[in-house]
């Protein structure tokens, strides 16, 4: 049973991705500290943050909105990873390892959004 956003596998996977991105960007050139490195870190942090924030919202519509933001941040991060590869800041192997993570998280976010939209609304007692 999910008692907290911390119990969600997708949140846990997103937290692992944040660690991966921070480790990866440490090796970027110094001039990227406030550029691509920072953008990638912010996009990565946004994913579990929006999952957590959405989970704590009282209305399903707000939860779905935050999951949508997390999905968008994931796409942003994938684009930035591709840019890093093109600039030769990451190897093809590093790119694929990170893409494996982002694609898995994307599937989990999609599944979570689907399960939430299929959840029946509790009827009002007596109706």
LOBA-271736 format. One record per atom (N, C-alpha, C): x, y, z; chain; atom name. Coordinates in nm, 3 decimals. Example, Ala and Ser with C-alpha at 12.3 -4.5 7.8 and 13.67 -1.06 7.14 Angstrom:
<nodes>
1.319; -0.569; 0.780; A; N
1.230; -0.450; 0.780; A; CA
1.320; -0.330; 0.780; A; C
1.285; -0.225; 0.708; A; N
1.367; -0.106; 0.714; A; CA
1.290; 0.003; 0.787; A; C
</nodes>
This chain:
<nodes>
0.084; -0.119; 0.000; A; N
0.000; 0.000; 0.000; A; CA
0.088; 0.125; 0.000; A; C
0.045; 0.223; -0.076; A; N
0.119; 0.348; -0.086; A; CA
0.070; 0.445; 0.021; A; C
0.157; 0.471; 0.117; A; N
0.123; 0.565; 0.225; A; CA
0.183; 0.702; 0.199; A; C
0.292; 0.704; 0.126; A; N
0.366; 0.827; 0.101; A; CA
0.422; 0.822; -0.040; A; C
0.454; 0.936; -0.095; A; N
0.519; 0.939; -0.226; A; CA
0.649; 0.860; -0.223; A; C
0.710; 0.849; -0.107; A; N
0.836; 0.773; -0.094; A; CA
0.816; 0.623; -0.123; A; C
0.693; 0.577; -0.113; A; N
0.662; 0.437; -0.142; A; CA
0.647; 0.410; -0.291; A; C
0.635; 0.514; -0.371; A; N
0.617; 0.498; -0.514; A; CA
0.749; 0.459; -0.581; A; C
0.745; 0.349; -0.656; A; N
0.867; 0.305; -0.726; A; CA
0.917; 0.409; -0.825; A; C
0.823; 0.480; -0.888; A; N
0.863; 0.581; -0.985; A; CA
0.938; 0.696; -0.916; A; C
0.895; 0.733; -0.796; A; N
0.966; 0.838; -0.722; A; CA
1.107; 0.788; -0.685; A; C
1.117; 0.664; -0.640; A; N
1.247; 0.607; -0.603; A; CA
1.341; 0.601; -0.724; A; C
1.287; 0.560; -0.839; A; N
1.368; 0.554; -0.961; A; CA
1.412; 0.695; -1.003; A; C
1.322; 0.792; -0.988; A; N
1.356; 0.929; -1.024; A; CA
1.464; 0.985; -0.932; A; C
1.460; 0.948; -0.804; A; N
1.566; 0.990; -0.712; A; CA
1.700; 0.930; -0.754; A; C
1.699; 0.804; -0.796; A; N
1.823; 0.742; -0.844; A; CA
1.875; 0.813; -0.968; A; C
1.782; 0.856; -1.055; A; N
1.822; 0.930; -1.175; A; CA
1.888; 1.063; -1.139; A; C
1.839; 1.130; -1.037; A; N
1.900; 1.255; -0.992; A; CA
2.046; 1.229; -0.955; A; C
2.069; 1.123; -0.880; A; N
2.207; 1.089; -0.843; A; CA
2.293; 1.064; -0.967; A; C
2.239; 0.988; -1.063; A; N
2.312; 0.959; -1.186; A; CA
2.350; 1.088; -1.258; A; C
2.256; 1.179; -1.269; A; N
2.280; 1.304; -1.342; A; CA
2.385; 1.389; -1.271; A; C
2.377; 1.397; -1.139; A; N
2.478; 1.476; -1.066; A; CA
2.617; 1.415; -1.084; A; C
2.627; 1.283; -1.079; A; N
2.757; 1.218; -1.099; A; CA
2.808; 1.243; -1.240; A; C
2.718; 1.232; -1.336; A; N
2.754; 1.251; -1.476; A; CA
2.803; 1.393; -1.503; A; C
2.733; 1.492; -1.451; A; N
2.767; 1.631; -1.481; A; CA
2.891; 1.680; -1.408; A; C
2.935; 1.607; -1.305; A; N
3.060; 1.645; -1.236; A; CA
3.179; 1.643; -1.332; A; C
3.171; 1.558; -1.433; A; N
3.282; 1.544; -1.527; A; CA
3.274; 1.642; -1.645; A; C
3.169; 1.722; -1.651; A; N
3.154; 1.819; -1.760; A; CA
3.261; 1.927; -1.747; A; C
3.293; 1.994; -1.857; A; N
3.389; 2.104; -1.851; A; CA
3.342; 2.213; -1.754; A; C
3.438; 2.279; -1.694; A; N
3.409; 2.382; -1.593; A; CA
3.316; 2.491; -1.647; A; C
3.331; 2.526; -1.775; A; N
3.248; 2.633; -1.831; A; CA
3.101; 2.594; -1.838; A; C
3.068; 2.469; -1.819; A; N
2.929; 2.424; -1.822; A; CA
2.863; 2.425; -1.684; A; C
2.936; 2.467; -1.581; A; N
2.882; 2.466; -1.445; A; CA
2.749; 2.537; -1.436; A; C
2.736; 2.653; -1.500; A; N
2.611; 2.730; -1.494; A; CA
2.531; 2.717; -1.622; A; C
2.573; 2.628; -1.710; A; N
2.504; 2.607; -1.837; A; CA
2.433; 2.473; -1.838; A; C
2.480; 2.386; -1.924; A; N
2.415; 2.257; -1.944; A; CA
2.410; 2.173; -1.817; A; C
2.517; 2.173; -1.739; A; N
2.519; 2.095; -1.614; A; CA
2.404; 2.137; -1.523; A; C
2.392; 2.266; -1.503; A; N
2.289; 2.319; -1.415; A; CA
2.149; 2.289; -1.468; A; C
2.130; 2.303; -1.598; A; N
1.999; 2.275; -1.658; A; CA
1.961; 2.129; -1.641; A; C
2.058; 2.039; -1.661; A; N
2.032; 1.896; -1.647; A; CA
1.998; 1.861; -1.503; A; C
2.071; 1.920; -1.411; A; N
2.045; 1.893; -1.269; A; CA
1.907; 1.942; -1.230; A; C
1.869; 2.061; -1.275; A; N
1.735; 2.115; -1.241; A; CA
1.625; 2.029; -1.301; A; C
1.642; 1.986; -1.426; A; N
1.541; 1.901; -1.490; A; CA
1.528; 1.768; -1.415; A; C
1.641; 1.710; -1.377; A; N
1.639; 1.583; -1.304; A; CA
1.571; 1.598; -1.169; A; C
1.604; 1.703; -1.096; A; N
1.545; 1.728; -0.964; A; CA
1.395; 1.752; -0.975; A; C
1.353; 1.812; -1.084; A; N
1.212; 1.843; -1.104; A; CA
1.126; 1.716; -1.112; A; C
1.181; 1.609; -1.160; A; N
1.102; 1.486; -1.180; A; CA
1.050; 1.430; -1.048; A; C
1.138; 1.390; -0.953; A; N
1.083; 1.338; -0.826; A; CA
1.011; 1.445; -0.745; A; C
1.054; 1.571; -0.761; A; N
0.989; 1.679; -0.687; A; CA
0.843; 1.693; -0.726; A; C
0.815; 1.687; -0.856; A; N
0.677; 1.699; -0.902; A; CA
0.595; 1.574; -0.872; A; C
0.657; 1.458; -0.872; A; N
0.587; 1.336; -0.831; A; CA
0.543; 1.351; -0.686; A; C
0.636; 1.396; -0.601; A; N
0.607; 1.413; -0.458; A; CA
0.500; 1.519; -0.437; A; C
0.517; 1.634; -0.502; A; N
0.420; 1.741; -0.483; A; CA
0.281; 1.700; -0.530; A; C
0.275; 1.637; -0.644; A; N
0.145; 1.592; -0.696; A; CA
0.078; 1.493; -0.604; A; C
0.157; 1.401; -0.548; A; N
0.102; 1.298; -0.459; A; CA
0.039; 1.359; -0.335; A; C
0.091; 1.472; -0.291; A; N
0.038; 1.534; -0.169; A; CA
-0.080; 1.627; -0.196; A; C
-0.112; 1.649; -0.322; A; N
-0.227; 1.733; -0.356; A; CA
-0.357; 1.660; -0.325; A; C
-0.459; 1.736; -0.294; A; N
-0.585; 1.676; -0.254; A; CA
-0.674; 1.638; -0.371; A; C
-0.650; 1.695; -0.486; A; N
-0.737; 1.669; -0.601; A; CA
-0.662; 1.593; -0.710; A; C
-0.728; 1.497; -0.768; A; N
-0.670; 1.414; -0.872; A; CA
-0.618; 1.498; -0.989; A; C
-0.694; 1.599; -1.028; A; N
-0.654; 1.684; -1.140; A; CA
-0.517; 1.748; -1.113; A; C
-0.494; 1.791; -0.991; A; N
-0.365; 1.852; -0.956; A; CA
-0.254; 1.748; -0.959; A; C
-0.283; 1.628; -0.909; A; N
-0.185; 1.520; -0.910; A; CA
-0.145; 1.490; -1.055; A; C
-0.243; 1.476; -1.143; A; N
-0.216; 1.447; -1.283; A; CA
-0.136; 1.560; -1.348; A; C
-0.166; 1.683; -1.311; A; N
-0.093; 1.798; -1.363; A; CA
0.055; 1.789; -1.325; A; C
0.084; 1.757; -1.201; A; N
0.224; 1.747; -1.156; A; CA
0.295; 1.627; -1.221; A; C
0.223; 1.519; -1.242; A; N
0.283; 1.406; -1.313; A; CA
0.315; 1.444; -1.457; A; C
0.231; 1.527; -1.516; A; N
0.255; 1.577; -1.651; A; CA
0.381; 1.664; -1.654; A; C
0.399; 1.746; -1.553; A; N
0.520; 1.829; -1.543; A; CA
0.643; 1.739; -1.527; A; C
0.631; 1.635; -1.446; A; N
0.743; 1.542; -1.429; A; CA
0.779; 1.477; -1.562; A; C
0.677; 1.439; -1.640; A; N
0.700; 1.378; -1.771; A; CA
0.769; 1.478; -1.865; A; C
0.729; 1.603; -1.859; A; N
0.791; 1.706; -1.944; A; CA
0.936; 1.728; -1.903; A; C
0.964; 1.729; -1.773; A; N
1.102; 1.744; -1.726; A; CA
1.187; 1.626; -1.770; A; C
1.127; 1.510; -1.776; A; N
1.197; 1.391; -1.822; A; CA
1.237; 1.406; -1.969; A; C
1.145; 1.456; -2.051; A; N
1.175; 1.480; -2.193; A; CA
1.284; 1.587; -2.208; A; C
1.276; 1.690; -2.124; A; N
1.378; 1.795; -2.124; A; CA
1.515; 1.735; -2.093; A; C
1.521; 1.650; -1.992; A; N
1.647; 1.587; -1.953; A; CA
1.701; 1.497; -2.064; A; C
1.613; 1.422; -2.130; A; N
1.658; 1.336; -2.240; A; CA
1.720; 1.420; -2.352; A; C
1.659; 1.534; -2.380; A; N
1.713; 1.624; -2.483; A; CA
1.850; 1.676; -2.442; A; C
1.863; 1.714; -2.316; A; N
1.990; 1.766; -2.267; A; CA
2.098; 1.658; -2.266; A; C
2.060; 1.535; -2.238; A; N
2.156; 1.424; -2.245; A; CA
2.206; 1.405; -2.388; A; C
2.115; 1.417; -2.482; A; N
2.154; 1.406; -2.623; A; CA
2.248; 1.520; -2.662; A; C
2.221; 1.640; -2.614; A; N
2.310; 1.754; -2.639; A; CA
2.449; 1.725; -2.581; A; C
2.452; 1.674; -2.459; A; N
2.580; 1.642; -2.394; A; CA
2.658; 1.539; -2.474; A; C
2.588; 1.443; -2.533; A; N
2.656; 1.343; -2.616; A; CA
2.712; 1.409; -2.742; A; C
2.632; 1.494; -2.805; A; N
2.677; 1.561; -2.927; A; CA
2.797; 1.651; -2.901; A; C
2.804; 1.707; -2.782; A; N
2.919; 1.790; -2.744; A; CA
3.035; 1.707; -2.691; A; C
3.015; 1.576; -2.688; A; N
3.114; 1.478; -2.641; A; CA
3.148; 1.494; -2.494; A; C
3.048; 1.535; -2.415; A; N
3.064; 1.540; -2.269; A; CA
3.032; 1.406; -2.207; A; C
2.955; 1.324; -2.278; A; N
2.923; 1.190; -2.230; A; CA
2.949; 1.090; -2.343; A; C
2.981; 0.970; -2.304; A; N
3.004; 0.864; -2.402; A; CA
2.871; 0.805; -2.446; A; C
2.871; 0.736; -2.560; A; N
2.748; 0.669; -2.603; A; CA
2.696; 0.571; -2.496; A; C
2.788; 0.506; -2.425; A; N
2.749; 0.412; -2.320; A; CA
2.680; 0.483; -2.204; A; C
2.736; 0.597; -2.164; A; N
2.675; 0.676; -2.057; A; CA
2.537; 0.725; -2.099; A; C
2.526; 0.766; -2.224; A; N
2.398; 0.813; -2.276; A; CA
2.295; 0.701; -2.270; A; C
2.332; 0.583; -2.315; A; N
2.238; 0.470; -2.316; A; CA
2.198; 0.429; -2.174; A; C
2.292; 0.432; -2.082; A; N
2.260; 0.399; -1.942; A; CA
2.156; 0.496; -1.887; A; C
2.176; 0.624; -1.914; A; N
2.081; 0.724; -1.867; A; CA
1.949; 0.716; -1.941; A; C
1.954; 0.688; -2.072; A; N
1.829; 0.671; -2.147; A; CA
1.750; 0.551; -2.097; A; C
1.819; 0.445; -2.059; A; N
1.748; 0.329; -2.002; A; CA
1.669; 0.373; -1.879; A; C
1.732; 0.454; -1.796; A; N
1.664; 0.504; -1.675; A; CA
1.548; 0.596; -1.709; A; C
1.571; 0.689; -1.801; A; N
1.464; 0.784; -1.834; A; CA
1.347; 0.714; -1.901; A; C
1.374; 0.618; -1.984; A; N
1.265; 0.546; -2.051; A; CA
1.185; 0.462; -1.953; A; C
1.253; 0.401; -1.858; A; N
1.183; 0.324; -1.755; A; CA
1.094; 0.415; -1.670; A; C
1.147; 0.529; -1.631; A; N
1.069; 0.624; -1.552; A; CA
0.951; 0.676; -1.634; A; C
0.973; 0.701; -1.762; A; N
0.864; 0.746; -1.849; A; CA
0.751; 0.644; -1.854; A; C
0.786; 0.516; -1.866; A; N
0.683; 0.411; -1.867; A; CA
0.609; 0.405; -1.734; A; C
0.684; 0.421; -1.624; A; N
0.620; 0.418; -1.492; A; CA
0.527; 0.538; -1.471; A; C
0.569; 0.655; -1.517; A; N
0.483; 0.774; -1.506; A; CA
0.356; 0.755; -1.588; A; C
0.371; 0.701; -1.708; A; N
0.257; 0.675; -1.794; A; CA
0.160; 0.577; -1.727; A; C
0.215; 0.470; -1.670; A; N
0.132; 0.370; -1.603; A; CA
0.062; 0.430; -1.481; A; C
0.133; 0.513; -1.405; A; N
0.072; 0.576; -1.288; A; CA
-0.041; 0.669; -1.331; A; C
-0.017; 0.749; -1.432; A; N
-0.122; 0.840; -1.481; A; CA
-0.243; 0.761; -1.529; A; C
-0.218; 0.651; -1.601; A; N
-0.330; 0.568; -1.648; A; CA
-0.408; 0.508; -1.532; A; C
-0.337; 0.458; -1.433; A; N
-0.406; 0.395; -1.320; A; CA
-0.487; 0.498; -1.242; A; C
-0.437; 0.620; -1.233; A; N
-0.511; 0.724; -1.161; A; CA
-0.636; 0.768; -1.236; A; C
-0.629; 0.771; -1.368; A; N
-0.746; 0.814; -1.444; A; CA
-0.851; 0.704; -1.452; A; C
-0.812; 0.580; -1.426; A; N
-0.907; 0.469; -1.427; A; CA
-0.963; 0.439; -1.289; A; C
-0.912; 0.511; -1.187; A; N
-0.960; 0.490; -1.050; A; CA
-1.102; 0.540; -1.040; A; C
-1.195; 0.454; -0.997; A; N
-1.333; 0.501; -0.984; A; CA
-1.346; 0.605; -0.873; A; C
-1.430; 0.701; -0.898; A; N
-1.455; 0.804; -0.799; A; CA
-1.549; 0.746; -0.694; A; C
-1.515; 0.766; -0.568; A; N
-1.598; 0.714; -0.459; A; CA
-1.733; 0.786; -0.462; A; C
-1.842; 0.709; -0.472; A; N
-1.972; 0.773; -0.473; A; CA
-2.006; 0.828; -0.335; A; C
-2.088; 0.928; -0.335; A; N
-2.135; 0.986; -0.210; A; CA
-2.227; 0.886; -0.142; A; C
-2.211; 0.863; -0.011; A; N
-2.299; 0.767; 0.058; A; CA
-2.445; 0.805; 0.037; A; C
-2.525; 0.701; 0.008; A; N
-2.668; 0.722; -0.006; A; CA
-2.710; 0.758; -0.147; A; C
-2.614; 0.758; -0.243; A; N
-2.655; 0.787; -0.380; A; CA
-2.652; 0.664; -0.467; A; C
</nodes>
